[in-house]
């Protein structure tokens, strides 16, 4: 047992994005049994660390908002071979470290592996039923908490999370899709593997998500801005495809034409954000 711990020590760090959490309680709830970095959006700035199951949990408190900035803070401080991105509501199985290391050893050419994390039914967007390459046509389903990466490959490609998207940022979600988009653009090899490493904890009754407030006007507008960044000139047809595929779930309060109009408004705003700046008159 001691030999096994020594062999795997330091290969994997879990990078946790949290908001005003007690780190010791959070580590217990998540069943963290590897080295980890918890970046906590708090009221004051601070640093602490503690031991759990023979591993070091480092805690950084930042008086800043935005999940992309939070994840970047953790990634910049990561000093392991592999990292696993996660959220505060994910609970890991006892053998998650062994499963992750085994899959990377089996897939030496993989830069990123997408693992199965069982989500509550309303948020389940994907399930890997076989080993497969993640491509441009299927990457949009994966959340950040499914993703384990070779840290050096991310750094060599100079890839970080967008500060415009996600909870606490200007636009409500999409930092995960943009991150994977940038990884594919830089040529990183991504695979989905049919291996479960944990599950999403159900929220208590009345507990709200940090970003999701329903399929309202802001949701569809923000999704339009995101689709511009993801799909460029194909943003409009992909928006319509998205709405038609999810109309029974997402278009109960707003009709498909209303939602489509909001997404097109968002696409126009996205074009404005990326338009070249006007030259100053000489």
Beta strands, then each sheet from edge to edge (+ up, - down):
strand 1: 12-19
strand 2: 35-41
strand 3: 46-52
strand 4: 55-62
strand 5: 82-87
strand 6: 90-92
strand 7: 112-118
strand 8: 132-133
strand 9: 147-150
strand 10: 190-200
sheet 1: 3+ 4- 2- 1- 5- 9+ 7- 10- 6+
sheet 2: 3+ 4- 2- 1- 5- 9+ 7- 10- 8+
end
